[in-house]
Amino acid sequence: MSNATWGWTLHGDGKTISPGAVVAPEERLSWGRTIGIGMQHVIAMFGATLLVPTLTGFPVNTTLLFSGLGTMIFLLLTRNRLPSYLGSSFGFIAPLMASQGEGIGVQLGGVFAAGLTLIAVGFIVKAAGKRVLDLVMPPAVTGAIVALIGLNLAPSAVTNFQAQPLVAFVTLASILVFTVAGRGMLARLGILIGVIIGWVFAAVTGNLADGAAETIKQAAWIGLPQFHTPQFTVSAVLVTLPVVIVLIAENVGHVKAVSEMTGRNLDDLAGNALIADGIGTTLAGGFGGSGTTTYAENIGVMAATRVYSTAAYWVAALTAVVLAFIPKFGALIFTIPTGVLGGAALVLYGLIGMLGVRIWQDNHVNFNNPVNLTAAAVALVAGIGNLTLTVFGVELEGIAWGSVGIIVVYPLLNKLYRTIGEGQHLPK
């Protein structure tokens, strides 16, 4: 490999990828191909990232702007070693909607406080070092968290698929065919190509939303995002802070997932990843955007393409920032039919779930051991079934219960097993 440019080394000739090979974070393909991969990451994150502000009443373009800026901060703090996109966290939906009647300033106060808390946690993890992660998140726990994060999203994918089944099927079939039977960049861009084919099919068959063309026509080409400042109330902050639990689980799970996919130990970046996400969330909360998190959808894109180049994420981040000032493009993206999103999500979310299984497999996690078996079983069902309980007026959903549950319960079961169980040594 040679021709290092802009901090990335050109992978081979920049045009082809050998069978079984991967494009590492510090590598890139030719800029044309890198931009194509970056666009695929934009498509993957766009629907979910814009869904959160749509539901919670936040300005969409502002959220998109800070999503892109947060991604840049993340890439800088992790020194381009940890590919990730920071999109809107679904964990914020419930608390933001709970305080929606108090105004966007009060909502932002909760987001801002959650960001500061996450920064503090990041510094603790950074100071304590890798041993904390090894102790708290062994492979049996990490695999379960990664799997439940992906599979927790399954109902959303299925709902979108069922809304327009024919469009969704065409999209899904296109993605599968290009990803599996395609060669070279056709395979690497299978998701993006599938989405385009699905959109075109929807347009031809009359499955675009009524007035889609008029909506695009009326949208301005250039427009400034709306900015707001936070206001702090105890109730809104207390309702929002539990989201930090979800953000920690998603961030650490992301580090573990990328480590597994790239074959590298990236635990030393966990603290910086949390700090970066905390800064991104704080920045968004300070000016009018929704809180951010490492995006599971983009893990799915990496798993499908086996391209882990952070250069593609810079392309995605810069694109998000530019698009934040182009309302017409946002209007175009909003015309992507529900069925197209459902067909793509069925692949992406499933890939994340299977990545958790791969972590178990590669680390030889022994499910004959009752601790591994029962802890993972309970966590997965809590996540997949989206177990939702209200504690002291705060609603926590499946990702939080599943992730926190296995982190807390696993060592307790481990100790119980070693103390009075049959085995003296707990397999991984």
Secondary structure as UniProt FT lines:
FT   STRAND          2..5
FT   TURN            6..7
FT   STRAND          8..10
FT   TURN            12..13
FT   TURN            19..20
FT   TURN            25..26
FT   STRAND          27..28
FT   HELIX           31..56
FT   HELIX           60..77
FT   TURN            78..80
FT   STRAND          86..88
FT   HELIX           90..92
FT   HELIX           93..98
FT   HELIX           100..102
FT   HELIX           104..128
FT   HELIX           130..136
FT   HELIX           139..151
FT   TURN            152..153
FT   HELIX           154..163
FT   HELIX           165..181
FT   HELIX           185..188
FT   HELIX           190..204
FT   TURN            205..206
FT   TURN            210..211
FT   HELIX           212..218
FT   HELIX           234..240
FT   TURN            241..242
FT   HELIX           243..262
FT   HELIX           267..269
FT   HELIX           270..287
FT   STRAND          292..294
FT   HELIX           296..305
FT   HELIX           310..323
FT   TURN            324..325
FT   HELIX           327..333
FT   TURN            334..335
FT   HELIX           338..362
FT   TURN            363..364
FT   TURN            367..368
FT   HELIX           370..384
FT   TURN            385..386
FT   STRAND          389..391
FT   TURN            392..393
FT   STRAND          394..396
FT   HELIX           398..420
//
